[in-house]
Amino acid sequence: MKPVHTRVPLDIGAIHFIGIGGIGMSGIAEIMHNLGYQVQGSDTADNANVKRLRRMGIPIAVGHAQENLKDAHVVVYSSAVKPGNAELDA
């Protein structure tokens, strides 16, 4: 089977990561940011990953709320995000 390569256009708009402070999500967010995508996110804690991503210039809200999504065009979340999350339900 021949591999299929797809590309997400850089002008897709803001990509919002719910749970951006997690080990997996923070790594994906960092890669997307380094590739030139507009990245933002939220997490329940202001942990070391959140602080590191903020130093890179990524805006991150502590706490999950519907208003955190106001500029988002794409939302990315992991299985760690539970049903009933305010952003996931928005």
MDTraj code that builds the backbone (N, CA, C; nanometers):
import mdtraj as md
import numpy as np

residues = "MET LYS PRO VAL HIS THR ARG VAL PRO LEU ASP ILE GLY ALA ILE HIS PHE ILE GLY ILE GLY GLY ILE GLY MET SER GLY ILE ALA GLU ILE MET HIS ASN LEU GLY TYR GLN VAL GLN GLY SER ASP THR ALA ASP ASN ALA ASN VAL LYS ARG LEU ARG ARG MET GLY ILE PRO ILE ALA VAL GLY HIS ALA GLN GLU ASN LEU LYS ASP ALA HIS VAL VAL VAL TYR SER SER ALA VAL LYS PRO GLY ASN ALA GLU LEU ASP ALA".split()
xyz = np.array([
    [0.0829, -0.1168, 0.0000],
    [0.0000, 0.0000, 0.0000],
    [0.0882, 0.1243, 0.0000],
    [0.0570, 0.2169, -0.0850],
    [0.1326, 0.3406, -0.0976],
    [0.0910, 0.4387, 0.0128],
    [0.1888, 0.5021, 0.0815],
    [0.1527, 0.5966, 0.1872],
    [0.0827, 0.7193, 0.1291],
    [-0.0086, 0.7730, 0.2049],
    [-0.0807, 0.8933, 0.1656],
    [-0.0300, 1.0081, 0.2517],
    [0.0087, 1.1157, 0.1880],
    [0.0573, 1.2330, 0.2596],
    [-0.0459, 1.3436, 0.2471],
    [-0.0872, 1.3945, 0.3599],
    [-0.1798, 1.5066, 0.3596],
    [-0.1168, 1.6219, 0.4353],
    [-0.1613, 1.7406, 0.4031],
    [-0.1099, 1.8591, 0.4697],
    [-0.2258, 1.9450, 0.5151],
    [-0.2138, 1.9944, 0.6354],
    [-0.3113, 2.0884, 0.6873],
    [-0.2639, 2.2268, 0.6440],
    [-0.3492, 2.3050, 0.5776],
    [-0.3051, 2.4372, 0.5326],
    [-0.2689, 2.5271, 0.6511],
    [-0.1631, 2.6061, 0.6358],
    [-0.1192, 2.6955, 0.7427],
    [-0.2237, 2.8006, 0.7765],
    [-0.3100, 2.8322, 0.6808],
    [-0.4105, 2.9361, 0.7042],
    [-0.5417, 2.8786, 0.7576],
    [-0.5371, 2.7633, 0.8185],
    [-0.6578, 2.6984, 0.8696],
    [-0.7207, 2.7781, 0.9846],
    [-0.6449, 2.8628, 1.0494],
    [-0.6942, 2.9393, 1.1637],
    [-0.6413, 2.8805, 1.2931],
    [-0.6895, 2.9357, 1.4022],
    [-0.6398, 2.8950, 1.5340],
    [-0.6780, 2.7506, 1.5652],
    [-0.5789, 2.6752, 1.6108],
    [-0.5992, 2.5367, 1.6535],
    [-0.5967, 2.5371, 1.8057],
    [-0.7086, 2.5005, 1.8666],
    [-0.7220, 2.5028, 2.0126],
    [-0.7045, 2.3615, 2.0680],
    [-0.6128, 2.3468, 2.1625],
    [-0.5863, 2.2183, 2.2269],
    [-0.6473, 2.2178, 2.3666],
    [-0.7476, 2.1326, 2.3879],
    [-0.8054, 2.1149, 2.5209],
    [-0.7152, 2.0170, 2.5960],
    [-0.6627, 2.0601, 2.7113],
    [-0.5685, 1.9765, 2.7857],
    [-0.4276, 1.9911, 2.7322],
    [-0.3928, 2.1117, 2.6887],
    [-0.2635, 2.1376, 2.6239],
    [-0.1444, 2.1104, 2.7163],
    [-0.1664, 2.1052, 2.8462],
    [-0.0566, 2.0819, 2.9396],
    [-0.0164, 1.9366, 2.9552],
    [-0.0916, 1.8458, 2.8966],
    [-0.0573, 1.7041, 2.9052],
    [0.0662, 1.6716, 2.8226],
    [0.1308, 1.5627, 2.8547],
    [0.2567, 1.5280, 2.7882],
    [0.2395, 1.5079, 2.6380],
    [0.1332, 1.4433, 2.5957],
    [0.1111, 1.4208, 2.4529],
    [0.0636, 1.5450, 2.3807],
    [-0.0361, 1.6125, 2.4371],
    [-0.0937, 1.7305, 2.3726],
    [0.0067, 1.8449, 2.3660],
    [0.0881, 1.8611, 2.4699],
    [0.1862, 1.9699, 2.4686],
    [0.2890, 1.9484, 2.3580],
    [0.3285, 1.8245, 2.3361],
    [0.4238, 1.7949, 2.2292],
    [0.3663, 1.8213, 2.0914],
    [0.2423, 1.7815, 2.0703],
    [0.1769, 1.8062, 1.9410],
    [0.1600, 1.9558, 1.9193],
    [0.1165, 2.0270, 2.0240],
    [0.0981, 2.1719, 2.0133],
    [0.2301, 2.2413, 1.9803],
    [0.3383, 2.1983, 2.0432],
    [0.4693, 2.2578, 2.0169],
    [0.5119, 2.2344, 1.8723],
    [0.4942, 2.1142, 1.8234],
    [0.5299, 2.0845, 1.6842],
    [0.4480, 2.1701, 1.5886],
    [0.3173, 2.1780, 1.6108],
    [0.2313, 2.2589, 1.5232],
    [0.2740, 2.4060, 1.5262],
    [0.3049, 2.4559, 1.6450],
    [0.3522, 2.5942, 1.6590],
    [0.4829, 2.6144, 1.5817],
    [0.5760, 2.5216, 1.5975],
    [0.7051, 2.5320, 1.5284],
    [0.6914, 2.5218, 1.3771],
    [0.5868, 2.4561, 1.3303],
    [0.5612, 2.4468, 1.1860],
    [0.4923, 2.5715, 1.1313],
    [0.4534, 2.6624, 1.2196],
    [0.3936, 2.7877, 1.1760],
    [0.2437, 2.7995, 1.1938],
    [0.1819, 2.7029, 1.2593],
    [0.0378, 2.7094, 1.2828],
    [0.0071, 2.8010, 1.4006],
    [-0.1114, 2.8606, 1.3977],
    [-0.1594, 2.9423, 1.5087],
    [-0.2182, 2.8465, 1.6121],
    [-0.1532, 2.8383, 1.7272],
    [-0.1902, 2.7421, 1.8311],
    [-0.2336, 2.8170, 1.9566],
    [-0.3346, 2.7653, 2.0214],
    [-0.3798, 2.8151, 2.1510],
    [-0.4296, 2.6953, 2.2300],
    [-0.4599, 2.7150, 2.3577],
    [-0.5096, 2.6012, 2.4328],
    [-0.5560, 2.6360, 2.5713],
    [-0.5953, 2.5316, 2.6426],
    [-0.6403, 2.5455, 2.7805],
    [-0.6049, 2.4186, 2.8568],
    [-0.5929, 2.4354, 2.9872],
    [-0.5668, 2.3214, 3.0742],
    [-0.6182, 2.3549, 3.2131],
    [-0.6375, 2.2536, 3.2937],
    [-0.6867, 2.2755, 3.4295],
    [-0.5771, 2.3237, 3.5233],
    [-0.4513, 2.3057, 3.4861],
    [-0.3397, 2.3420, 3.5741],
    [-0.2359, 2.4244, 3.4988],
    [-0.1705, 2.5115, 3.5726],
    [-0.0620, 2.5927, 3.5179],
    [0.0691, 2.5173, 3.5431],
    [0.0854, 2.4043, 3.4735],
    [0.1990, 2.3157, 3.5002],
    [0.3223, 2.3541, 3.4179],
    [0.4275, 2.2766, 3.4304],
    [0.5535, 2.3068, 3.3618],
    [0.5368, 2.3094, 3.2101],
    [0.4568, 2.2197, 3.1543],
    [0.4351, 2.2204, 3.0092],
    [0.3626, 2.3464, 2.9649],
    [0.2633, 2.3889, 3.0414],
    [0.1898, 2.5120, 3.0094],
    [0.2855, 2.6309, 3.0118],
    [0.3675, 2.6394, 3.1140],
    [0.4631, 2.7505, 3.1255],
    [0.5622, 2.7501, 3.0095],
    [0.6096, 2.6325, 2.9721],
    [0.7045, 2.6217, 2.8599],
    [0.6398, 2.6686, 2.7303],
    [0.5173, 2.6248, 2.7046],
    [0.4478, 2.6650, 2.5823],
    [0.4179, 2.8145, 2.5820],
    [0.3841, 2.8692, 2.6967],
    [0.3611, 3.0144, 2.7051],
    [0.4883, 3.0912, 2.6712],
    [0.6018, 3.0430, 2.7185],
    [0.7298, 3.1097, 2.6870],
    [0.7559, 3.1102, 2.5371],
    [0.6984, 3.0141, 2.4667],
    [0.7124, 3.0084, 2.3210],
    [0.6159, 3.1047, 2.2519],
    [0.5244, 3.1643, 2.3294],
    [0.4287, 3.2582, 2.2728],
    [0.2905, 3.2011, 2.2472],
    [0.2639, 3.0812, 2.2963],
    [0.1329, 3.0181, 2.2771],
    [0.0394, 3.0652, 2.3885],
    [-0.0747, 3.1265, 2.3528],
    [-0.1699, 3.1684, 2.4556],
    [-0.2441, 3.0484, 2.5148],
    [-0.2449, 3.0414, 2.6478],
    [-0.3077, 2.9286, 2.7168],
    [-0.3900, 2.9807, 2.8338],
    [-0.5146, 2.9365, 2.8397],
    [-0.6034, 2.9694, 2.9513],
    [-0.5973, 2.8575, 3.0538],
    [-0.5976, 2.8947, 3.1812],
    [-0.6082, 2.7947, 3.2871],
    [-0.7556, 2.7847, 3.3226],
    [-0.8087, 2.6655, 3.3097],
    [-0.9509, 2.6417, 3.3273],
    [-1.0165, 2.6217, 3.1917],
    [-1.1227, 2.5459, 3.1909],
    [-1.1940, 2.5183, 3.0666],
    [-1.3247, 2.5964, 3.0667],
    [-1.3462, 2.6751, 2.9628],
    [-1.4668, 2.7567, 2.9502],
    [-1.4961, 2.7778, 2.8028],
    [-1.6223, 2.7903, 2.7705],
    [-1.6651, 2.8072, 2.6318],
    [-1.5972, 2.9278, 2.5665],
    [-1.5771, 3.0362, 2.6413],
    [-1.5165, 3.1564, 2.5831],
    [-1.3713, 3.1353, 2.5404],
    [-1.3059, 3.0303, 2.5872],
    [-1.1693, 3.0002, 2.5429],
    [-1.1652, 2.9625, 2.3953],
    [-1.2784, 2.9245, 2.3390],
    [-1.2852, 2.8794, 2.1998],
    [-1.3191, 2.9902, 2.1014],
    [-1.3343, 3.1140, 2.1473],
    [-1.3866, 3.2198, 2.0611],
    [-1.3068, 3.2408, 1.9327],
    [-1.1769, 3.2195, 1.9336],
    [-1.0949, 3.2385, 1.8134],
    [-1.0607, 3.1075, 1.7430],
    [-1.1070, 2.9957, 1.7961],
    [-1.0674, 2.8641, 1.7440],
    [-1.1427, 2.8275, 1.6167],
    [-1.0688, 2.7734, 1.5212],
    [-1.1274, 2.7174, 1.3995],
    [-1.1254, 2.5650, 1.4029],
    [-1.0301, 2.5109, 1.4797],
    [-1.0143, 2.3662, 1.4945],
    [-0.9945, 2.3378, 1.6434],
    [-1.0560, 2.2301, 1.6926],
    [-1.0388, 2.1900, 1.8324],
    [-0.9793, 2.0496, 1.8354],
    [-0.8736, 2.0335, 1.9150],
    [-0.8061, 1.9050, 1.9310],
    [-0.8165, 1.8667, 2.0785],
    [-0.8532, 1.7419, 2.1048],
    [-0.8621, 1.6964, 2.2434],
    [-0.8221, 1.5501, 2.2506],
    [-0.7851, 1.5078, 2.3708],
    [-0.7438, 1.3690, 2.3898],
    [-0.8495, 1.2932, 2.4683],
    [-0.8269, 1.1653, 2.4840],
    [-0.9193, 1.0816, 2.5603],
    [-0.9183, 1.1173, 2.7086],
    [-0.8216, 1.1969, 2.7525],
    [-0.8176, 1.2404, 2.8920],
    [-0.9249, 1.3448, 2.9221],
    [-0.9791, 1.4081, 2.8192],
    [-1.0849, 1.5078, 2.8377],
    [-1.2162, 1.4335, 2.8577],
    [-1.2773, 1.4592, 2.9702],
    [-1.3981, 1.3854, 3.0096],
    [-1.5248, 1.4474, 2.9511],
    [-1.6277, 1.3657, 2.9288],
    [-1.7581, 1.4192, 2.8870],
    [-1.8063, 1.5216, 2.9899],
    [-1.8705, 1.6245, 2.9415],
    [-1.9161, 1.7309, 3.0291],
    [-1.8192, 1.8471, 3.0363],
    [-1.7036, 1.8358, 2.9707],
    [-1.6078, 1.9454, 2.9651],
    [-1.6734, 2.0627, 2.8931],
    [-1.6642, 2.1824, 2.9504],
    [-1.7309, 2.3009, 2.8953],
    [-1.6876, 2.3314, 2.7523],
    [-1.5622, 2.3087, 2.7196],
    [-1.5130, 2.3369, 2.5845],
    [-1.5546, 2.2277, 2.4872],
    [-1.5501, 2.1054, 2.5312],
    [-1.5886, 1.9936, 2.4452],
    [-1.7375, 2.0001, 2.4129],
    [-1.8169, 2.0464, 2.5077],
    [-1.9614, 2.0555, 2.4882],
    [-2.0043, 2.1798, 2.4109],
    [-1.9121, 2.2759, 2.3925],
    [-1.9477, 2.4029, 2.3252],
    [-1.9808, 2.3818, 2.1787],
])
top = md.Topology()
chain = top.add_chain()
for i, resn in enumerate(residues, 1):
    res = top.add_residue(resn, chain, resSeq=i)
    for name in ("N", "CA", "C"):
        top.add_atom(name, md.element.get_by_symbol(name[0]), res)
traj = md.Trajectory(xyz[None], top)
